[in-house]
């Protein structure tokens, strides 16, 4: 993380917050981080899109495998 933050000229605390999803990065910050990782901004965004698609497919498959609910709750 130190190498990326130095190469991208982003503070380590800010980069850490980005990584944890607590901050939102500008396109300039994303481009700098991508470049520090040896990627283009388009490459980074493509990887993020692939990850989002994979997670949404997993969520959909979990919903399909769960028992169907109709809003009725039974208590003993």
C-alpha positions as CSV (number, residue, x, y, z in Angstrom):
1,X,0.0,0.0,0.0
2,X,2.9,2.3,0.8
3,X,4.4,1.9,-2.7
4,X,1.0,2.6,-4.4
5,X,0.3,5.6,-2.2
6,X,3.7,7.1,-3.0
7,X,3.6,6.4,-6.7
8,X,0.0,7.7,-7.0
9,X,0.8,10.7,-4.6
10,X,-2.2,9.7,-2.4
11,X,-1.8,9.6,1.3
12,X,-1.9,6.1,2.8
13,X,-4.8,6.9,5.2
14,X,-6.9,8.2,2.2
15,X,-5.9,5.2,0.1
16,X,-6.9,2.9,3.0
17,X,-10.3,4.6,3.3
18,X,-10.8,4.2,-0.4
19,X,-10.0,0.5,-0.2
20,X,-12.4,0.0,2.6
21,X,-15.2,1.8,0.7
22,X,-15.4,4.6,3.3
23,X,-14.4,7.3,0.7
24,X,-15.3,7.8,-2.9
25,X,-12.4,8.7,-5.2
26,X,-12.5,11.2,-8.1
27,X,-11.6,10.0,-11.5
28,X,-8.2,11.7,-11.1
29,X,-7.4,9.7,-8.0
30,X,-8.6,6.5,-9.6
31,X,-6.4,7.1,-12.6
32,X,-3.4,7.8,-10.4
33,X,-4.0,4.7,-8.4
34,X,-4.5,2.6,-11.5
35,X,-1.3,4.0,-13.0
36,X,0.6,3.2,-9.8
37,X,-0.6,-0.4,-10.2
38,X,0.6,-0.5,-13.8
39,X,-3.0,-0.3,-15.2
40,X,-4.9,2.1,-17.3
41,X,-8.0,3.7,-15.9
42,X,-10.1,1.7,-18.3
43,X,-8.4,-1.5,-17.2
44,X,-9.2,-0.7,-13.5
45,X,-12.8,0.1,-14.3
46,X,-13.2,-3.1,-16.4
47,X,-11.9,-5.2,-13.5
48,X,-14.3,-3.4,-11.1
49,X,-17.2,-4.1,-13.5
50,X,-16.3,-7.8,-13.7
51,X,-16.2,-8.0,-9.9
52,X,-19.6,-6.3,-9.6
53,X,-21.1,-8.6,-12.2
54,X,-19.7,-11.6,-10.4
55,X,-21.1,-10.4,-7.0
56,X,-24.6,-9.7,-8.5
57,X,-24.7,-13.1,-10.1
58,X,-23.9,-14.7,-6.7
59,X,-26.6,-12.7,-5.0
60,X,-29.2,-13.7,-7.6
61,X,-28.3,-17.4,-7.3
62,X,-28.6,-17.2,-3.5
63,X,-32.1,-15.7,-3.8
64,X,-33.2,-18.4,-6.2
65,X,-31.9,-21.2,-3.9
66,X,-33.6,-19.7,-0.8
67,X,-37.0,-20.9,0.1
68,X,-39.7,-18.8,-1.5
69,X,-41.4,-16.4,0.9
70,X,-44.9,-14.9,0.6
71,X,-44.8,-12.6,3.6
72,X,-46.6,-15.1,5.9
73,X,-44.9,-15.7,9.2
74,X,-46.0,-18.6,11.4
75,X,-45.4,-18.7,15.2
76,X,-45.7,-21.8,17.4
